[in-house]
Amino acid sequence: MIIVEWDHLRTFEAVARLGSLTAAARALGVSQSTVSRQLGRLEAEANSPLLLREAPARLTQKGIALLSAIEPMVEAALAAQSALDQSPVVRGQVSVTTVGEMIRWQIVGHLADFYREYPDLRLRLLAENQVASLAAGEADIALRFARPRRGDLVVQRLSTVSYGLCAAASLELGDDVPWLGLTGSLAKIPEQGHAERAFVGRPPRLLVEDVEALGLAVEAGLGVAILPHGQVPRLRDVVEVRPEQVGARNLGPIAHRELWLVVHRSKQRLPGVRAVIQWLKQVFHGAPS
C-alpha cells in the first residue's frame, strides 16, 4: 500500500493550479528545489509523470485523475484553515486588480473606512487595463468588465455601468462636431466599437488609452465621446447629447457593461480575501453607474 504525504499532494495541486514550479514555490513559501523534489517523489510513487514541464505545465492523464481526486481534500484543508484563522484581527496583504478609474473613482474614497475596520490588513491595488491572472497569483481579487468563462474561479456581479454620448455644455453642436475615442488596450471595448459605427466615415480627432483622460478632453470642449454615466458628475459642465445633434448615426442605446468580482476558488475562504470582498460589495452597492 502506498502512503502519500500531504505535502507532496499540496505541492502537486499548486503546480497544476499555478502552471509552474516557480509560481507554486512562491505561493507555498518554499524553494523551487523543494517543489521539484516533492513533485519528483510523488511521480516516483505514481510510477508515471503527472505533468509535463512546459510553460505552462500541462497535466498528463494520470495527473488529471490525481488532481480531480485531491481537489475535495484541498477544499477541506482551506475550510479548516479558515476556521482556525477566525479571530477579531484580520492580518496580511490582499491584492486587488482593476482599471485605474475604478480605483480612483470608487475605491480610494472608501479606504479610510476600510482601515478603520481592518487596521492590520494591507491592500495592494493594481491599476491596469490588462487582465491579471488570478491562477498565477498575480492578484487575489480582480474586478473585470469581461466575465471569465474558464478557470477555477468564483464570479459575482458587482455593478452595472451604463454609457452616454457626452459633450461640454459650451460646445457648439452640429454635423461636423469632432468625436473622441479610445485606443491601445481599450481599442476593442464595446463603447469604442459603438462610436466607430456611429461616426462611420469620420476619423476621430483624438484617441487616448484612458477613460479619465477622455472625459477631461470632452470637458475641455475638444469634441464628443461616449462616457460612463458615473463619470459625468465628476466633470464640469458636461452633458449628454443625442446622436443626431452631432451628425452621428443613431444606433439605439449604448450597451451597458457588467462589472464582475472574480476570485480564485482556492482563496475565497481566506479571512483577508473574504473581508475585502465584503468591503468591495459595500463600496459598489448603490454606486453611480
C-alpha positions as CSV (number, residue, x, y, z in Angstrom):
1,M,0.0,0.0,0.0
2,I,1.4,3.4,-1.0
3,I,1.1,6.2,1.7
4,V,1.2,9.6,0.0
5,E,2.4,12.6,2.1
6,W,0.0,15.5,2.2
7,D,2.8,18.0,1.4
8,H,3.5,16.2,-1.9
9,L,-0.2,16.4,-2.9
10,R,-0.4,20.0,-1.9
11,T,2.7,20.8,-3.9
12,F,1.3,19.0,-7.0
13,E,-2.0,20.9,-6.7
14,A,-0.2,24.2,-6.5
15,V,1.9,23.4,-9.6
16,A,-1.2,22.3,-11.5
17,R,-3.2,25.4,-10.5
18,L,-0.5,28.0,-11.0
19,G,1.2,26.5,-14.1
20,S,4.8,26.4,-13.0
21,L,7.2,25.2,-10.3
22,T,8.3,28.8,-9.7
23,A,4.8,30.1,-9.0
24,A,4.0,27.2,-6.8
25,A,7.1,27.7,-4.8
26,R,6.3,31.3,-4.3
27,A,2.7,30.6,-3.2
28,L,3.8,27.8,-0.8
29,G,6.7,29.8,0.6
30,V,9.3,27.2,-0.2
31,S,12.2,26.9,-2.6
32,Q,11.8,25.8,-6.2
33,S,14.1,22.9,-5.5
34,T,11.7,21.7,-2.7
35,V,8.8,21.8,-5.1
36,S,10.8,19.9,-7.7
37,R,11.9,17.3,-5.2
38,Q,8.4,16.7,-3.7
39,L,6.9,16.5,-7.2
40,G,9.5,14.0,-8.2
41,R,8.8,11.8,-5.2
42,L,5.1,11.9,-5.9
43,E,5.7,10.9,-9.5
44,A,8.0,8.1,-8.4
45,E,5.2,6.8,-6.1
46,A,2.8,7.0,-9.1
47,N,5.4,5.3,-11.3
48,S,4.4,7.8,-14.0
49,P,4.8,11.5,-14.9
50,L,2.0,13.7,-13.6
51,L,2.7,16.8,-15.6
52,L,4.8,17.9,-18.5
53,R,7.4,20.6,-17.7
54,E,6.1,23.1,-20.2
55,A,5.1,26.7,-20.0
56,P,2.6,26.5,-18.5
57,A,2.9,23.0,-17.0
58,R,0.5,20.5,-18.7
59,L,-1.1,17.6,-16.8
60,T,-0.8,14.0,-18.1
61,Q,-3.9,11.8,-18.0
62,K,-2.7,10.4,-14.6
63,G,-2.1,14.0,-13.4
64,I,-5.7,15.0,-14.4
65,A,-7.1,12.0,-12.5
66,L,-5.0,12.8,-9.4
67,L,-6.0,16.5,-9.4
68,S,-9.7,15.5,-9.6
69,A,-9.2,13.2,-6.7
70,I,-7.4,15.6,-4.4
71,E,-9.4,18.8,-5.1
72,P,-12.0,17.9,-2.4
73,M,-9.1,17.4,0.1
74,V,-7.7,20.9,-0.8
75,E,-11.1,22.5,-0.4
76,A,-11.5,20.8,3.0
77,A,-8.0,21.9,4.1
78,L,-8.7,25.5,3.1
79,A,-12.0,25.4,5.0
80,A,-10.2,24.0,8.1
81,Q,-7.5,26.7,7.8
82,S,-10.2,29.4,7.5
83,A,-11.9,28.1,10.7
84,L,-8.6,28.2,12.6
85,D,-7.9,31.7,11.3
86,Q,-11.1,33.1,12.6
87,S,-10.2,35.9,15.1
88,P,-11.1,39.5,15.8
89,V,-7.9,40.6,13.9
90,V,-7.6,40.1,10.2
91,R,-4.0,40.4,9.1
92,G,-1.9,40.0,5.9
93,Q,-2.0,41.5,2.4
94,V,-4.6,41.3,-0.3
95,S,-4.1,42.3,-3.9
96,V,-6.9,43.7,-6.0
97,T,-6.6,44.4,-9.7
98,T,-8.9,46.6,-11.8
99,V,-8.8,49.5,-14.2
100,G,-7.4,52.7,-12.8
101,E,-10.7,54.6,-13.0
102,M,-12.4,52.1,-10.6
103,I,-9.6,52.7,-8.0
104,R,-9.7,56.5,-8.3
105,W,-13.5,57.0,-8.6
106,Q,-14.9,54.2,-6.4
107,I,-12.3,52.7,-4.1
108,V,-9.9,55.4,-2.9
109,G,-12.7,57.4,-1.3
110,H,-13.7,54.5,0.9
111,L,-10.2,53.5,2.1
112,A,-10.4,55.4,5.4
113,D,-13.5,53.3,6.3
114,F,-11.7,50.2,5.3
115,Y,-8.7,50.8,7.5
116,R,-10.8,51.8,10.5
117,E,-12.4,48.4,10.3
118,Y,-9.3,46.4,9.3
119,P,-6.2,48.3,10.6
120,D,-3.9,45.3,10.4
121,L,-4.8,44.4,6.8
122,R,-2.7,45.7,3.9
123,L,-4.2,46.4,0.5
124,R,-2.2,46.3,-2.8
125,L,-4.2,48.0,-5.6
126,L,-3.1,47.2,-9.1
127,A,-4.4,49.7,-11.7
128,E,-4.1,48.1,-15.2
129,N,-6.2,47.5,-18.3
130,Q,-4.6,44.1,-18.9
131,V,-6.2,41.1,-17.3
132,A,-4.1,39.9,-14.4
133,S,-4.0,36.1,-13.8
134,L,-5.6,35.0,-10.6
135,A,-4.4,31.5,-11.1
136,A,-0.8,32.6,-11.5
137,G,-1.0,34.5,-8.2
138,E,-0.7,38.0,-9.7
139,A,-3.6,39.2,-7.7
140,D,-6.1,37.8,-5.1
141,I,-9.2,39.6,-6.4
142,A,-10.0,41.0,-9.8
143,L,-12.7,43.5,-10.9
144,R,-13.3,42.8,-14.6
145,F,-15.7,44.0,-17.2
146,A,-15.4,40.7,-19.1
147,R,-16.8,37.7,-17.2
148,P,-14.3,34.9,-17.3
149,R,-15.6,31.6,-18.7
150,R,-12.6,29.4,-17.8
151,G,-10.6,28.6,-14.8
152,D,-11.5,27.5,-11.2
153,L,-12.9,30.9,-10.4
154,V,-15.8,32.3,-8.3
155,V,-17.6,35.1,-10.1
156,Q,-20.1,37.6,-8.8
157,R,-21.7,40.6,-10.5
158,L,-20.7,43.7,-8.6
159,S,-22.4,46.5,-10.5
160,T,-23.7,47.7,-13.9
161,V,-22.1,50.5,-15.8
162,S,-24.1,52.5,-18.4
163,Y,-22.9,55.0,-21.0
164,G,-24.0,58.0,-22.9
165,L,-22.7,60.3,-25.7
166,C,-21.4,63.4,-24.0
167,A,-20.1,66.9,-24.8
168,A,-19.2,70.1,-23.0
169,A,-22.3,72.3,-22.5
170,S,-20.4,75.2,-24.2
171,L,-19.6,73.1,-27.3
172,E,-21.5,74.2,-30.4
173,L,-23.2,71.2,-31.8
174,G,-23.6,70.3,-35.4
175,D,-22.9,67.7,-38.1
176,D,-19.2,68.4,-38.1
177,V,-18.5,68.1,-34.3
178,P,-15.3,66.1,-33.8
179,W,-15.5,62.9,-31.9
180,L,-13.0,61.4,-29.5
181,G,-12.3,57.8,-28.7
182,L,-10.1,55.2,-27.1
183,T,-7.0,53.3,-28.4
184,G,-4.4,50.8,-27.3
185,S,-5.7,48.2,-24.9
186,L,-9.1,49.9,-24.9
187,A,-9.5,50.0,-28.7
188,K,-11.7,46.8,-28.8
189,I,-14.1,47.6,-26.0
190,P,-17.8,47.8,-26.9
191,E,-18.1,51.5,-26.4
192,Q,-15.3,52.3,-28.9
193,G,-16.9,50.0,-31.4
194,H,-20.3,51.8,-30.9
195,A,-18.6,55.1,-31.5
196,E,-16.8,53.9,-34.7
197,R,-20.1,52.7,-36.1
198,A,-21.9,55.8,-35.1
199,F,-19.3,58.1,-36.7
200,V,-18.5,55.9,-39.7
201,G,-16.6,57.8,-42.3
202,R,-15.4,60.4,-39.9
203,P,-11.9,59.8,-38.3
204,P,-11.6,60.7,-34.6
205,R,-9.9,63.9,-33.6
206,L,-8.3,62.3,-30.6
207,L,-7.7,58.8,-29.3
208,V,-6.4,58.1,-25.8
209,E,-5.8,55.0,-23.7
210,D,-7.5,56.2,-20.6
211,V,-11.2,56.8,-19.9
212,E,-10.5,59.6,-17.4
213,A,-8.4,61.4,-20.0
214,L,-11.2,61.0,-22.5
215,G,-13.6,62.7,-20.1
216,L,-11.2,65.6,-19.5
217,A,-10.9,66.1,-23.2
218,V,-14.7,66.3,-23.5
219,E,-14.7,68.7,-20.6
220,A,-12.2,70.9,-22.4
221,G,-14.6,71.1,-25.4
222,L,-12.5,69.1,-27.8
223,G,-15.4,67.0,-29.1
224,V,-18.0,64.4,-28.2
225,A,-17.3,61.0,-26.8
226,I,-19.0,58.0,-25.2
227,L,-18.5,58.2,-21.4
228,P,-19.7,56.2,-18.4
229,H,-22.7,57.9,-16.8
230,G,-20.9,57.7,-13.4
231,Q,-18.1,59.8,-14.8
232,V,-20.2,62.7,-15.9
233,P,-20.9,64.2,-12.4
234,R,-17.1,64.4,-11.9
235,L,-16.7,66.6,-14.9
236,R,-17.5,70.3,-15.2
237,D,-20.5,71.3,-17.4
238,V,-20.6,68.1,-19.4
239,V,-24.0,67.0,-20.7
240,E,-25.4,64.1,-22.6
241,V,-26.4,64.7,-26.2
242,R,-28.3,62.9,-28.9
243,P,-26.5,61.3,-31.9
244,E,-28.5,63.4,-34.4
245,Q,-27.3,66.6,-32.7
246,V,-23.7,65.8,-33.7
247,G,-24.2,64.2,-37.1
248,A,-23.9,60.6,-35.8
249,R,-25.9,57.6,-36.7
250,N,-28.5,56.7,-34.1
251,L,-27.7,53.0,-33.3
252,G,-30.0,52.8,-30.4
253,P,-29.0,52.6,-26.7
254,I,-25.3,52.1,-25.9
255,A,-24.9,48.6,-24.4
256,H,-24.2,48.7,-20.7
257,R,-21.4,46.6,-19.2
258,E,-21.3,44.4,-16.1
259,L,-18.5,44.7,-13.6
260,W,-17.6,41.3,-12.2
261,L,-15.8,40.5,-8.9
262,V,-13.6,37.4,-9.5
263,V,-11.6,35.4,-7.0
264,H,-9.8,32.0,-7.4
265,R,-11.7,29.3,-5.6
266,S,-8.6,28.4,-3.6
267,K,-8.6,31.8,-2.0
268,Q,-12.2,32.7,-1.5
269,R,-12.3,31.5,2.1
270,L,-9.1,33.2,3.3
271,P,-10.1,35.7,6.0
272,G,-8.3,38.7,4.4
273,V,-9.8,38.0,1.0
274,R,-13.2,37.4,2.4
275,A,-13.0,40.8,4.3
276,V,-12.0,42.7,1.2
277,I,-14.8,41.1,-0.9
278,Q,-17.4,42.1,1.6
279,W,-16.0,45.6,1.7
280,L,-16.0,45.9,-2.1
281,K,-19.6,44.9,-2.2
282,Q,-20.4,47.7,0.2
283,V,-18.4,50.2,-1.8
284,F,-20.1,49.4,-5.1
285,H,-23.6,48.9,-3.7
286,G,-25.6,51.9,-4.9
287,A,-22.6,53.4,-6.6
288,P,-23.4,55.7,-9.6
289,S,-23.3,53.8,-12.9
